[in-house]
């Protein structure tokens, strides 16, 4: 099979979902403490089992909680206020309550996950 970067095969979406599902189940069972994800092809992962704009929304649904996308490097942690929405919808989506919710999640995550790290 020849892979073309711009046109990933349908099987890649299937296996991306199966991998995400297995990792999410392991997280829910306490078999792992942390889940780090990579970008997914939001078109070919769509199926009867995955009808979400991205894996962040899938995780919220599966784990029955609120999530926060975090972009990070060795020296920088960025929590995103909005998720998988068009840029044209960002301004109308941001509310004081949403900001408070996301900042609280980020704070809890930073304290729980990074306070012990010595740099």
Secondary structure, 3 states (H helix, E strand, C coil): CCCECCECCHHHHHHHHHHHHHHHHHHHCCCCCCCCCCCCCCCCCCCCCCCCCCHHHHHHHHHCCCCCCEEECCCCEEECCCCCCCHHHHHHHCCHHHHHHHHHHHHHHHHHHHCCCCC
